[in-house]
Amino acid sequence: METQQRTDPRAAFGRALRGHRRDARLTQGELAAKAGLGVRTLSDLERGTSGPRPATAALLCAALGLGHPDAEHFHALARAGWRATRG
């Protein structure tokens, strides 16, 4: 399970999301409100149990205030996570 979690693109996106949220000193509730998302959605993304839709990744990127190259890397992780979700 540990190895799968490390290689699952959804988990990689979740780790990046959590790191950016913590760097911004936001709670899940605060980030969810800023991005216009539900707290459960944000929690699922951070835990890697779901992959982000491209529009969701864009909302999160804007809410976190990510600049280039962080935004570019964040979107690349999101695309990989979304592809993994879609199978």
N, C-alpha and C positions, 0 to 999 in steps of 0.2 A: 504494500500500500504506500509506504514512504517513497519508494522509487517512482511509482505512478504519479504521486502528487508532485514530485520534482519535475517530471517530464510533461505533465498535463499543461497545455497552454492556458487553460482556464485558471489553474492554480498560480501560474506565473503572473497572469494579469492581476489576480487577486492580491498577490504579494506586493506588486507594484502599486496598486490602488491604495492598499492599506498604508504603505510607506509614504506615498504622496499626501494622503489624508493626515497622517501623523505629523509630517513635516509642516503642513499647513496649520497644525494645531486645531483641527476640527474633530468633533465627535461624528459618529455616523449620522446622527440626527441632523446635525448642522449641515453636513455635506449634502445629505439627501434633500434637505430643504433648499439649499442653494442651487442644486442641480435640477430640482423639480421631480425628484424620484421618491419612491417609498423607502423607508428604512429597511424593510425586509429585502427589497431588491438590492440595495447596497450591501447588506449583510451577505446575501447569496453570492454576489460578485466577489466580495473579499474572501469568502471561504472557498471560492473556486467551484461551487456547485452549479453555477450557470455561467454562460459566456455572454459578453456584452454585445448588444446590437451596436452597429456603427453609430447610430444617432445617440445612443446612451453614452458611448465613449466620448463623443463630442461634447455632450452636456457636462460630463464629469471633468473633461479636460478644461473647459471654460470655467467651471465652478472652482477648480483647483488653481486656476491661473497659471497653467503650465505654459512655459515658453519653449521655443525651439532650443535645443534638440530633445528636451524632455517630452514635449508633446508628440513629436515624431515617433519616439520610442514607445510611448504610451499607446498610440494608435496602432503601431505594428503589433504590440502584444494583444490589443483588443481584436484586431483582425484574425490573429491566430486562434484566440479563444472562441471567437464567433464561428470560425470554420470547424473547430473541434466540436462545438455544440451541434452544428448542423449535420455532422457525421460524415 
